[in-house]
Amino acid sequence: MQKKLHDFFTDHWGSPEMVLSTGTYTVTDLDGFVCIDSDKRMIGLITYTLHQKSLEIISLDSLKENRGYGTHLLKKVEEVAIQKGLHQIQVITTNDNLHALRFYQKRDYYISQVFPGAVIKAREKKPDIPLVGYADIPIRDEILLIKQL
């Protein structure tokens, strides 16, 4: 499974390393959940890390959109946070990721902070982060979304 995860993150994110304002994470080493279809193919994946007072989602991917897999994975992580006695979940996305911003806000996450230029700084550690993202929007900033449980 470790090789499948490594290949998945390399194919979808450029590498298994995620560089965020909150730290640099090797996502294949993180806790998470996977959705598998009837043919045993990975169709969804979420990874997270625990902080002292919150759970942070590091990655969420759903390969079959609008079928509830992302929402199901999100709920599983929210259950973990509640079991751990945490009252907050956070996730960071980039300014170009309008799909993620819509997805999380529809599920009671709110924008808490914007980190101008954070992605520009992240490129110093991970130069293969694209300059331009969805809808040809330059990728420069990170946006922190939070949900209170």
DSSP file (Angstrom, degrees, kcal/mol; ACC not computed):
  #  RESIDUE AA STRUCTURE BP1 BP2  ACC     N-H-->O    O-->H-N    N-H-->O    O-->H-N    TCO  KAPPA ALPHA  PHI   PSI    X-CA   Y-CA   Z-CA
    1    1 A M     >        0   0    0      0, 0.0     4,-2.6     0, 0.0     5,-0.2   0.000 360.0 360.0 360.0 -35.3    0.0    0.0    0.0
    2    2 A Q  H  >  +     0   0    0      1,-0.2     4,-2.5     2,-0.2     5,-0.1   0.899 360.0  48.2 -58.5 -41.3    2.9    2.4    0.8
    3    3 A K  H  > S+     0   0    0      2,-0.2     4,-2.8     1,-0.2    -1,-0.2   0.904 109.9  52.0 -66.6 -40.4    4.1    2.2   -2.9
    4    4 A K  H  > S+     0   0    0      2,-0.2     4,-2.6     1,-0.2    -2,-0.2   0.915 111.7  47.1 -61.2 -42.3    0.5    2.8   -4.1
    5    5 A L  H  X S+     0   0    0     -4,-2.6     4,-2.7     2,-0.2     5,-0.3   0.923 111.7  50.4 -64.9 -43.9    0.3    5.9   -1.9
    6    6 A H  H  X S+     0   0    0     -4,-2.5     4,-2.2    -5,-0.2    -2,-0.2   0.940 113.5  45.3 -58.9 -47.5    3.7    7.1   -3.0
    7    7 A D  H  X S+     0   0    0     -4,-2.8     4,-2.7     2,-0.2    -1,-0.2   0.898 111.5  53.4 -63.5 -41.0    2.7    6.7   -6.7
    8    8 A F  H  X S+     0   0    0     -4,-2.6     4,-2.5    -5,-0.2     5,-0.3   0.952 112.3  43.0 -59.1 -50.8   -0.7    8.4   -6.1
    9    9 A F  H  X S+     0   0    0     -4,-2.7     4,-2.6     1,-0.2     6,-0.8   0.846 113.4  52.2 -68.0 -33.1    0.9   11.5   -4.5
   10   10 A T  H  X S+     0   0    0     -4,-2.2     4,-1.0    -5,-0.3    -1,-0.2   0.921 113.8  44.1 -66.4 -42.4    3.6   11.6   -7.1
   11   11 A D  H  < S+     0   0    0     -4,-2.7    -2,-0.2    -5,-0.2    -1,-0.2   0.891 126.6  29.5 -67.7 -39.9    1.0   11.5   -9.9
   12   12 A H  H  < S+     0   0    0     -4,-2.5    -2,-0.2    -5,-0.2    -3,-0.2   0.733 135.3  22.3 -96.9 -24.6   -1.4   14.0   -8.3
   13   13 A W  H  < S-     0   0    0     -4,-2.6    -3,-0.2    -5,-0.3    -2,-0.1   0.387 100.8-110.5-125.7   0.0    0.8   16.3   -6.3
   14   14 A G  S  < S+     0   0    0     -4,-1.0    -4,-0.2    -5,-0.5    -3,-0.1   0.063  92.2   3.2  91.4 -27.0    4.3   16.0   -7.9
   15   15 A S  S    S-     0   0    0     -6,-0.8    -8,-0.0     2,-0.1    -2,-0.0  -0.950  81.1 -98.0-173.4 168.8    5.7   14.2   -4.9
   16   16 A P  S    S+     0   0    0      0, 0.0    11,-2.8     0, 0.0     2,-0.5   0.417  93.9  98.6 -79.8   4.8    4.6   12.8   -1.5
   17   17 A E  E     -A   26   0A   0      9,-0.2     2,-0.5    10,-0.1     9,-0.2  -0.812  55.0-167.5 -96.9 128.9    6.0   16.0    0.1
   18   18 A M  E     -A   25   0A   0      7,-3.2     7,-3.0    -2,-0.5     2,-0.6  -0.963   4.4-160.1-114.7 128.6    3.5   18.8    1.0
   19   19 A V  E     +A   24   0A   0     -2,-0.5     2,-0.3     5,-0.2     5,-0.2  -0.937  24.9 157.0-112.4 114.5    4.9   22.2    1.9
   20   20 A L  E >   -A   23   0A   0      3,-2.8     3,-1.3    -2,-0.6    38,-0.0  -0.786  57.5-100.0-128.2 170.0    2.5   24.3    3.9
   21   21 A S  T 3  S+     0   0    0     -2,-0.3     3,-0.1     1,-0.3    -1,-0.0   0.812 123.0  55.2 -59.5 -29.9    2.7   27.3    6.2
   22   22 A T  T 3  S-     0   0    0      1,-0.3     2,-0.3     0, 0.0    -1,-0.3   0.562 124.9 -69.7 -84.2  -8.1    2.2   24.8    9.1
   23   23 A G  E <   -A   20   0A   0     -3,-1.3    -3,-2.8     2,-0.1     2,-0.5  -0.872  52.1 -69.2 148.4 179.9    5.1   22.6    8.1
   24   24 A T  E     -A   19   0A   0     -2,-0.3     2,-0.4    -5,-0.2    -5,-0.2  -0.944  49.5-170.7-109.6 128.2    6.5   20.2    5.6
   25   25 A Y  E     -A   18   0A   0     -7,-3.0    -7,-3.2    -2,-0.5     2,-0.9  -0.943  27.9-144.6-125.6 138.4    4.8   16.8    5.6
   26   26 A T  E >   -A   17   0A   0     -2,-0.4     3,-2.3    -9,-0.2     4,-0.3  -0.893  22.6-159.0 -95.0 104.0    5.5   13.5    3.9
   27   27 A V  G >  S+     0   0    0    -11,-2.8     3,-1.2    -2,-0.9    -1,-0.1   0.748  84.6  65.1 -64.3 -25.6    1.9   12.5    3.3
   28   28 A T  G 3  S+     0   0    0    -12,-0.4    -1,-0.3     1,-0.2   -22,-0.1   0.665 102.2  52.1 -70.1 -13.1    2.7    8.8    2.9
   29   29 A D  G <  S+     0   0    0     -3,-2.3    -1,-0.2     2,-0.1    -2,-0.2   0.476  95.5  93.2 -96.2  -4.8    3.8    8.9    6.6
   30   30 A L  S <  S-     0   0    0     -3,-1.2    19,-0.1    -4,-0.3     2,-0.1  -0.438  80.6-105.2 -89.7 160.8    0.5   10.5    7.8
   31   31 A D  E     +B   48   0B   0     17,-0.9    17,-2.4    -2,-0.1     2,-0.3  -0.433  58.4 126.5 -73.0 158.0   -2.7    9.0    9.2
   32   32 A G  E     -B   47   0B   0     15,-0.2     2,-0.3    -2,-0.1    15,-0.2  -0.990  48.5 -97.2 175.4-171.6   -5.6    8.9    6.9
   33   33 A F  E     -B   46   0B   0     13,-1.9    13,-2.4    -2,-0.3     2,-0.4  -0.960  21.9-154.5-135.2 151.1   -8.4    7.1    5.1
   34   34 A V  E     -B   45   0B   0     -2,-0.3     2,-0.5    11,-0.2    11,-0.2  -0.976   8.2-145.8-127.2 139.5   -8.8    5.6    1.6
   35   35 A C  E     -B   44   0B   0      9,-2.7     8,-2.8    -2,-0.4     9,-1.3  -0.916  19.9-168.2-100.3 131.3  -11.9    4.9   -0.5
   36   36 A I  E     -B   42   0B   0     -2,-0.5     6,-0.2     6,-0.2     2,-0.1  -0.958  11.4-138.0-120.4 136.7  -11.6    1.9   -2.7
   37   37 A D    >   -     0   0    0      4,-2.7     3,-2.3    -2,-0.4     6,-0.0  -0.260  39.1 -88.8 -85.3-179.6  -14.0    1.0   -5.5
   38   38 A S  T 3  S+     0   0    0      1,-0.3    -1,-0.1     2,-0.1    -2,-0.0   0.698 129.2  56.5 -64.6 -19.0  -15.3   -2.5   -6.2
   39   39 A D  T 3  S-     0   0    0      2,-0.1    -1,-0.3     0, 0.0     3,-0.1   0.250 120.5-109.9 -94.0  12.0  -12.3   -3.1   -8.5
   40   40 A K  S <  S+     0   0    0     -3,-2.3     2,-0.4     1,-0.2    -2,-0.1   0.764  71.9 142.8  65.4  28.3  -10.0   -2.3   -5.6
   41   41 A R        -     0   0    0      1,-0.0    -4,-2.7     2,-0.0     2,-0.4  -0.804  58.0-112.2 -97.5 141.8   -8.9    1.0   -7.2
   42   42 A M  E     +B   36   0B   0     -2,-0.4    -6,-0.2    -6,-0.2     3,-0.1  -0.592  42.6 164.2 -72.5 123.9   -8.2    4.0   -5.0
   43   43 A I  E     +     0   0B   0     -8,-2.8    20,-2.8    -2,-0.4    21,-0.8   0.435  63.4  20.9-120.5  -4.9  -10.9    6.6   -5.7
   44   44 A G  E     +BC  35  62B   0     -9,-1.3    -9,-2.7    18,-0.2    -1,-0.3  -0.973  58.4 178.8-162.6 150.5  -10.5    8.9   -2.6
   45   45 A L  E     -BC  34  61B   0     16,-2.6    16,-2.9    -2,-0.3     2,-0.4  -0.972   4.4-176.4-157.8 135.8   -7.8    9.7   -0.1
   46   46 A I  E     -BC  33  60B   0    -13,-2.4   -13,-1.9    -2,-0.3     2,-0.3  -0.999   6.1-171.3-134.3 138.9   -7.5   12.0    2.9
   47   47 A T  E     +BC  32  59B   0     12,-2.3    11,-2.2    -2,-0.4    12,-1.3  -0.931  10.0 172.9-125.7 154.0   -4.5   12.5    5.2
   48   48 A Y  E     -BC  31  57B   0    -17,-2.4   -17,-0.9    -2,-0.3     2,-0.3  -0.967  19.6-148.3-152.6 165.2   -4.2   14.5    8.4
   49   49 A T  E     - C   0  56B   0      7,-2.4     7,-3.2    -2,-0.3     2,-0.4  -0.965  21.8-124.0-135.3 154.6   -1.9   15.3   11.3
   50   50 A L  E     - C   0  55B   0     -2,-0.3     5,-0.2     5,-0.2     2,-0.2  -0.834  22.6-172.9-102.7 135.5   -2.8   16.1   14.9
   51   51 A H        -     0   0    0      3,-3.4     5,-0.0    -2,-0.4     0, 0.0  -0.621  45.8 -89.6-111.1 177.7   -1.7   19.3   16.6
   52   52 A Q  S    S+     0   0    0     -2,-0.2     3,-0.1     1,-0.2    -2,-0.0   0.895 121.7  11.0 -57.4 -43.1   -2.1   20.1   20.3
   53   53 A K  S    S+     0   0    0      1,-0.1    34,-0.7    33,-0.1    35,-0.4   0.400 127.9  34.4-119.6   1.6   -5.6   21.6   19.9
   54   54 A S        -     0   0    0     32,-0.1    -3,-3.4    33,-0.1     2,-0.4  -0.966  65.4-122.1-151.1 165.1   -6.6   20.8   16.4
   55   55 A L  E     -Cd  50  89B   0     33,-2.0    35,-2.6    -2,-0.3     2,-0.5  -0.935  27.8-153.2-107.3 135.2   -6.6   18.3   13.6
   56   56 A E  E     -Cd  49  90B   0     -7,-3.2    -7,-2.4    -2,-0.4     2,-0.5  -0.948   7.7-142.0-114.7 123.9   -5.1   19.5   10.3
   57   57 A I  E     -Cd  48  91B   0     33,-2.8    35,-0.7    -2,-0.5    -9,-0.3  -0.704  18.8-179.2 -77.4 126.4   -6.1   18.0    7.0
   58   58 A I  E     +     0   0B   0    -11,-2.2     2,-0.3    -2,-0.5   -10,-0.2   0.805  64.6   5.1 -97.5 -38.2   -3.0   17.8    4.8
   59   59 A S  E     -C   47   0B   0    -12,-1.3   -12,-2.3   -32,-0.1    -1,-0.4  -0.999  52.6-178.9-147.7 148.1   -4.6   16.4    1.6
   60   60 A L  E     +C   46   0B   0     -2,-0.3     2,-0.4   -14,-0.2   -14,-0.2  -0.931  12.2 173.2-145.5 121.9   -8.0   15.4    0.3
   61   61 A D  E     -C   45   0B   0    -16,-2.9   -16,-2.6    -2,-0.3     2,-0.4  -0.995  12.0-176.6-131.0 135.1   -8.4   13.8   -3.1
   62   62 A S  E     -C   44   0B   0     -2,-0.4   -18,-0.2   -18,-0.2     3,-0.2  -0.971   6.5-169.4-128.8 116.7  -11.5   12.4   -4.7
   63   63 A L  S    S+     0   0    0    -20,-2.8     2,-0.5    -2,-0.4   -19,-0.1   0.646  83.6  51.9 -82.3 -14.2  -11.0   10.9   -8.2
   64   64 A K  S >  S-     0   0    0    -21,-0.8     3,-0.7     0, 0.0     5,-0.4  -0.875  89.2-150.2-122.2  96.6  -14.7   10.6   -8.8
   65   65 A E  T 3   +     0   0    0     -2,-0.5    -2,-0.1     1,-0.2     0, 0.0  -0.199  67.3  17.8 -69.6 154.1  -16.2   14.0   -8.1
   66   66 A N  T 3  S+     0   0    0      1,-0.1    -1,-0.2    -4,-0.0    -4,-0.0   0.760  92.1 102.8  60.4  31.1  -19.8   14.7   -6.9
   67   67 A R  S <  S-     0   0    0     -3,-0.7    -2,-0.1     0, 0.0    -1,-0.1   0.335  96.0-105.1-120.1   3.2  -20.4   11.2   -5.6
   68   68 A G  S  > S+     0   0    0     -4,-0.1     4,-2.4    -6,-0.0     5,-0.2   0.438  85.8 119.4  92.6  -0.4  -19.9   11.9   -1.9
   69   69 A Y  H  > S+     0   0    0     -5,-0.4     4,-2.5     2,-0.2     5,-0.2   0.932  78.1  46.8 -66.3 -44.5  -16.4   10.3   -1.5
   70   70 A G  H  > S+     0   0    0     -6,-0.2     4,-2.4     1,-0.2    -1,-0.2   0.914 113.8  48.4 -62.3 -42.8  -14.8   13.5   -0.4
   71   71 A T  H  > S+     0   0    0      2,-0.2     4,-2.4     1,-0.2    -1,-0.2   0.900 110.8  51.3 -64.0 -41.3  -17.6   14.3    2.1
   72   72 A H  H  X S+     0   0    0     -4,-2.4     4,-1.9     2,-0.2    -2,-0.2   0.929 111.6  46.9 -61.6 -46.1  -17.4   10.7    3.5
   73   73 A L  H  X S+     0   0    0     -4,-2.5     4,-1.9     1,-0.2    -2,-0.2   0.904 110.8  52.6 -62.9 -41.3  -13.6   11.0    4.0
   74   74 A L  H  X S+     0   0    0     -4,-2.4     4,-2.3     1,-0.2    -1,-0.2   0.912 108.3  50.4 -60.8 -43.6  -14.1   14.4    5.6
   75   75 A K  H  X S+     0   0    0     -4,-2.4     4,-2.2     1,-0.2    -1,-0.2   0.875 106.6  55.3 -63.7 -37.3  -16.6   13.0    8.0
   76   76 A K  H  X S+     0   0    0     -4,-1.9     4,-1.7     1,-0.2    -1,-0.2   0.913 109.9  46.0 -61.6 -42.0  -14.3   10.2    9.0
   77   77 A V  H  X S+     0   0    0     -4,-1.9     4,-2.3     2,-0.2    -2,-0.2   0.880 109.5  54.2 -69.7 -37.6  -11.6   12.7    9.9
   78   78 A E  H  X S+     0   0    0     -4,-2.3     4,-2.2     1,-0.2    -1,-0.2   0.887 106.4  53.1 -62.1 -38.0  -14.1   14.8   11.8
   79   79 A E  H  X S+     0   0    0     -4,-2.2     4,-2.6     2,-0.2    -1,-0.2   0.903 107.4  51.4 -62.1 -41.5  -15.0   11.6   13.8
   80   80 A V  H  X S+     0   0    0     -4,-1.7     4,-2.0     2,-0.2    -2,-0.2   0.932 108.9  50.7 -60.5 -46.0  -11.3   11.1   14.6
   81   81 A A  H  <>S+     0   0    0     -4,-2.3     5,-2.8     1,-0.2     4,-0.3   0.920 111.5  47.3 -59.2 -44.8  -11.0   14.7   15.9
   82   82 A I  H ><5S+     0   0    0     -4,-2.2     3,-1.5     1,-0.2    -1,-0.2   0.922 110.5  51.9 -63.4 -44.2  -14.1   14.3   18.1
   83   83 A Q  H 3<5S+     0   0    0     -4,-2.6    -1,-0.2     1,-0.3    -2,-0.2   0.835 109.1  51.4 -60.5 -32.8  -12.7   11.0   19.5
   84   84 A K  T 3<5S-     0   0    0     -4,-2.0    -1,-0.3    -5,-0.2    -2,-0.2   0.464 118.8-113.0 -83.8  -1.3   -9.4   12.7   20.3
   85   85 A G  T < 5 +     0   0    0     -3,-1.5     2,-0.3    -4,-0.3    -3,-0.2   0.717  67.3 146.5  77.4  21.2  -11.3   15.5   22.1
   86   86 A L      < -     0   0    0     -5,-2.8    -1,-0.3    -6,-0.2   -32,-0.1  -0.647  36.2-164.5 -90.7 149.0  -10.4   18.1   19.6
   87   87 A H        +     0   0    0    -34,-0.7    62,-2.7    -2,-0.3     2,-0.4   0.315  66.4  54.4-114.9   6.3  -12.8   21.0   18.9
   88   88 A Q  E     - E   0 148B   0    -35,-0.4   -33,-2.0    60,-0.2     2,-0.4  -0.998  52.3-167.2-146.9 139.9  -11.3   22.3   15.7
   89   89 A I  E     -dE  55 147B   0     58,-2.4    58,-2.5    -2,-0.4     2,-0.3  -0.972  15.5-170.2-119.6 139.9  -10.3   21.1   12.2
   90   90 A Q  E     -dE  56 146B   0    -35,-2.6   -33,-2.8    -2,-0.4     2,-0.3  -0.940   8.2-179.2-129.5 154.7   -8.2   23.1    9.9
   91   91 A V  E     -dE  57 145B   0     54,-2.2    54,-3.1    -2,-0.3     2,-0.4  -0.988  14.6-146.7-149.4 142.6   -7.2   22.8    6.3
   92   92 A I  E     + E   0 144B   0    -35,-0.7     2,-0.3    -2,-0.3    52,-0.2  -0.928  21.5 169.0-112.0 135.9   -5.0   25.0    4.0
   93   93 A T  E     - E   0 143B   0     50,-2.2    50,-3.2    -2,-0.4     2,-0.2  -0.844  33.4-100.8-132.3 174.4   -5.7   25.4    0.3
   94   94 A T  E >   - E   0 142B   0     -2,-0.3     3,-1.5    48,-0.2    48,-0.2  -0.592  31.2-108.8 -98.8 161.3   -4.3   27.8   -2.3
   95   95 A N  T 3  S+     0   0    0     46,-1.9    47,-0.1     1,-0.3    44,-0.1   0.728 116.2  53.6 -61.1 -24.1   -5.9   30.9   -3.7
   96   96 A D  T 3  S+     0   0    0     45,-0.2     2,-2.3     1,-0.2    -1,-0.3   0.664  81.8  94.1 -83.6 -16.3   -6.5   29.2   -7.1
   97   97 A N    <>  +     0   0    0     -3,-1.5     4,-2.2     1,-0.2     5,-0.2  -0.424  40.1 157.4 -85.2  71.2   -8.4   26.2   -5.7
   98   98 A L  H  > S+     0   0    0     -2,-2.3     4,-2.3     1,-0.2    -1,-0.2   0.821  71.4  59.5 -62.9 -32.5  -11.9   27.6   -6.0
   99   99 A H  H  > S+     0   0    0     -3,-0.3     4,-2.8     2,-0.2    -1,-0.2   0.938 108.0  43.9 -61.9 -47.4  -13.3   24.0   -6.0
  100  100 A A  H  > S+     0   0    0      2,-0.2     4,-2.8     1,-0.2     5,-0.3   0.903 111.5  53.9 -65.8 -40.9  -11.8   23.3   -2.5
  101  101 A L  H  X S+     0   0    0     -4,-2.2     4,-1.9     1,-0.2    -1,-0.2   0.918 113.4  42.8 -59.7 -42.9  -12.9   26.7   -1.2
  102  102 A R  H  X S+     0   0    0     -4,-2.3     4,-2.1     2,-0.2    -2,-0.2   0.936 113.7  52.5 -66.7 -47.0  -16.5   25.9   -2.3
  103  103 A F  H  < S+     0   0    0     -4,-2.8     4,-0.5     1,-0.2    -2,-0.2   0.939 114.3  40.2 -56.0 -52.6  -16.3   22.3   -1.0
  104  104 A Y  H ><>S+     0   0    0     -4,-2.8     5,-2.0     1,-0.2     3,-1.3   0.908 113.3  52.7 -68.9 -41.8  -15.1   23.2    2.5
  105  105 A Q  H ><5S+     0   0    0     -4,-1.9     3,-1.3    -5,-0.3    -1,-0.2   0.861 104.5  56.7 -64.3 -33.3  -17.4   26.2    2.9
  106  106 A K  T 3<5S+     0   0    0     -4,-2.1    -1,-0.3     1,-0.3    -2,-0.2   0.672 105.6  54.0 -68.4 -14.8  -20.4   24.2    2.0
  107  107 A R  T < 5S-     0   0    0     -3,-1.3    -1,-0.3    -4,-0.5    -2,-0.2  -0.063 129.9 -91.3-112.0  30.7  -19.5   21.9    4.9
  108  108 A D  T < 5S+     0   0    0     -3,-1.3    40,-0.4     1,-0.3     2,-0.3   0.637  82.0 135.6  73.1  19.2  -19.3   24.6    7.5
  109  109 A Y      < -     0   0    0     -5,-2.0     2,-0.3    38,-0.1    -1,-0.3  -0.756  37.0-159.1 -89.4 145.5  -15.6   25.5    7.2
  110  110 A Y  E     -F  146   0B   0     36,-2.7    36,-2.5    -2,-0.3     2,-0.4  -0.924  25.8-100.4-126.2 153.2  -14.9   29.2    7.2
  111  111 A I  E     +F  145   0B   0     -2,-0.3    34,-0.2    34,-0.2     3,-0.1  -0.574  42.4 169.0 -72.3 123.3  -12.0   31.3    6.0
  112  112 A S  E     -     0   0B   0     32,-3.3     2,-0.3    -2,-0.4    -1,-0.2   0.796  58.8  -0.2-104.1 -41.9   -9.9   32.1    9.0
  113  113 A Q  E     -F  144   0B   0     31,-1.3    31,-2.8     2,-0.0     2,-0.4  -0.989  51.1-145.9-149.8 155.2   -6.7   33.5    7.6
  114  114 A V  E     -F  143   0B   0     -2,-0.3    29,-0.2    29,-0.2    27,-0.0  -0.992  10.8-156.5-121.2 133.7   -5.0   34.3    4.3
  115  115 A F  E >   -F  142   0B   0     27,-3.1     3,-1.8    -2,-0.4    27,-1.6  -0.816  16.4-148.3-111.2  89.6   -1.2   34.0    4.0
  116  116 A P  T 3  S+     0   0    0      0, 0.0    25,-0.1     0, 0.0    -2,-0.0  -0.327  79.4   5.1 -60.2 132.6   -0.1   36.3    1.2
  117  117 A G  T 3> S+     0   0    0      1,-0.1     4,-1.8     3,-0.0    24,-0.2   0.510  87.3 129.4  76.2   5.1    2.9   34.9   -0.7
  118  118 A A  H <> S+     0   0    0     -3,-1.8     4,-2.2     1,-0.2    23,-0.2   0.863  72.7  49.6 -62.2 -36.6    3.0   31.6    1.3
  119  119 A V  H  > S+     0   0    0     21,-2.1     4,-1.8    -4,-0.3    -1,-0.2   0.854 105.6  57.0 -73.0 -32.7    3.2   29.5   -1.9
  120  120 A I  H  4 S+     0   0    0     20,-1.0     4,-0.4     1,-0.2    -1,-0.2   0.924 110.7  44.7 -60.5 -43.3    6.0   31.7   -3.2
  121  121 A K  H >X S+     0   0    0     -4,-1.8     3,-1.4    19,-0.2     4,-0.5   0.887 108.6  57.3 -66.4 -39.5    7.9   30.8    0.0
  122  122 A A  H >X S+     0   0    0     -4,-2.2     4,-2.4     1,-0.3     3,-1.2   0.825  95.1  65.8 -62.1 -31.2    7.0   27.1   -0.3
  123  123 A R  H 3< S+     0   0    0     -4,-1.8    -1,-0.3     1,-0.3    -2,-0.2   0.726  88.5  67.7 -65.0 -20.1    8.5   27.0   -3.8
  124  124 A E  H <4 S+     0   0    0     -3,-1.4    -1,-0.3    -4,-0.4    -2,-0.2   0.865 112.8  31.0 -65.3 -33.5   11.9   27.6   -2.1
  125  125 A K  H << S+     0   0    0     -3,-1.2    -2,-0.2    -4,-0.5    -1,-0.2   0.777 136.1  27.4 -90.1 -32.9   11.5   24.1   -0.5
  126  126 A K    ><  +     0   0    0     -4,-2.4     3,-1.7     1,-0.1    -1,-0.2  -0.748  66.3 179.6-134.3  84.1    9.5   22.5   -3.3
  127  127 A P  T 3  S+     0   0    0      0, 0.0    -4,-0.1     0, 0.0    -1,-0.1   0.670  73.2  72.3 -63.4 -17.4   10.3   24.2   -6.6
  128  128 A D  T 3   +     0   0    0      2,-0.1    -5,-0.1     3,-0.0     3,-0.1   0.422  63.8 119.5 -82.9   4.7    8.0   22.0   -8.7
  129  129 A I  S <  S-     0   0    0     -3,-1.7  -115,-0.0   -10,-0.1    10,-0.0  -0.567  75.8-109.9 -64.4 125.9    4.9   23.7   -7.2
  130  130 A P        -     0   0    0      0, 0.0     9,-0.1     0, 0.0    -1,-0.1  -0.168  13.0-142.2 -60.5 151.7    3.2   25.1  -10.3
  131  131 A L  S    S+     0   0    0      1,-0.2     8,-2.7     7,-0.1     2,-0.4   0.788  88.8  38.4 -80.1 -30.8    3.2   28.9  -10.9
  132  132 A V  B    S+G  138   0C   0      6,-0.3    -1,-0.2     8,-0.0     3,-0.1  -0.958  70.5 173.0-126.7 140.4   -0.4   28.8  -12.3
  133  133 A G    >   -     0   0    0      4,-3.0     3,-1.4    -2,-0.4     4,-0.2  -0.104  45.5  -1.9-120.7-143.0   -3.3   26.7  -11.2
  134  134 A Y  G >  S+     0   0    0      1,-0.3     3,-1.9     2,-0.2    -1,-0.3  -0.160 128.6   5.3 -53.6 141.1   -7.0   26.2  -11.8
  135  135 A A  G 3  S-     0   0    0      1,-0.3    -1,-0.3    -3,-0.1    -2,-0.0   0.769 126.9 -71.1  54.5  30.6   -8.6   28.6  -14.3
  136  136 A D  G <  S+     0   0    0     -3,-1.4    -1,-0.3     1,-0.2    -2,-0.2   0.784  88.9 155.2  59.4  30.1   -5.1   30.1  -15.1
  137  137 A I    <   -     0   0    0     -3,-1.9    -4,-3.0    -4,-0.2    -1,-0.2  -0.767  49.0-115.5 -87.9 127.7   -5.0   31.8  -11.7
  138  138 A P  B     -G  132   0C   0      0, 0.0     2,-0.8     0, 0.0    -6,-0.3  -0.414  26.5-129.9 -61.1 134.4   -1.4   32.4  -10.4
  139  139 A I        +     0   0    0     -8,-2.7     3,-0.1     1,-0.2   -45,-0.0  -0.794  58.4 126.1 -92.2 112.5   -0.8   30.4   -7.3
  140  140 A R        +     0   0    0     -2,-0.8   -21,-2.1     1,-0.2   -20,-1.0   0.616  53.6  52.4-131.5 -37.4    0.6   32.7   -4.6
  141  141 A D        -     0   0    0    -23,-0.2   -46,-1.9   -24,-0.2     2,-0.4  -0.704  59.3-137.7-117.6 156.9   -1.3   32.6   -1.4
  142  142 A E  E     -EF  94 115B   0    -27,-1.6   -27,-3.1    -2,-0.3     2,-0.5  -0.869  13.8-155.0-108.4 148.9   -2.6   30.0    1.1
  143  143 A I  E     -EF  93 114B   0    -50,-3.2   -50,-2.2    -2,-0.4     2,-0.6  -0.990   6.8-148.5-125.3 124.7   -6.0   30.2    2.7
  144  144 A L  E     -EF  92 113B   0    -31,-2.8   -32,-3.3    -2,-0.5   -31,-1.3  -0.824  13.8-169.9 -95.5 124.2   -6.7   28.6    6.1
  145  145 A L  E     -EF  91 111B   0    -54,-3.1   -54,-2.2    -2,-0.6     2,-0.4  -0.907   4.5-166.9-112.8 144.2  -10.2   27.3    6.6
  146  146 A I  E     -EF  90 110B   0    -36,-2.5   -36,-2.7    -2,-0.4     2,-0.4  -0.960  11.8-163.9-132.4 145.3  -11.4   26.1   10.0
  147  147 A K  E     -E   89   0B   0    -58,-2.5   -58,-2.4    -2,-0.4     2,-0.4  -0.998  15.3-143.8-127.6 129.0  -14.4   24.2   11.3
  148  148 A Q  E      E   88   0B   0     -2,-0.4   -60,-0.2   -40,-0.4   -61,-0.1  -0.768 360.0 360.0 -88.5 133.7  -15.4   24.2   14.9
  149  149 A L              0   0    0    -62,-2.7   -61,-0.2    -2,-0.4    -1,-0.1   0.409 360.0 360.0 -99.3 360.0  -16.7   20.9   16.2
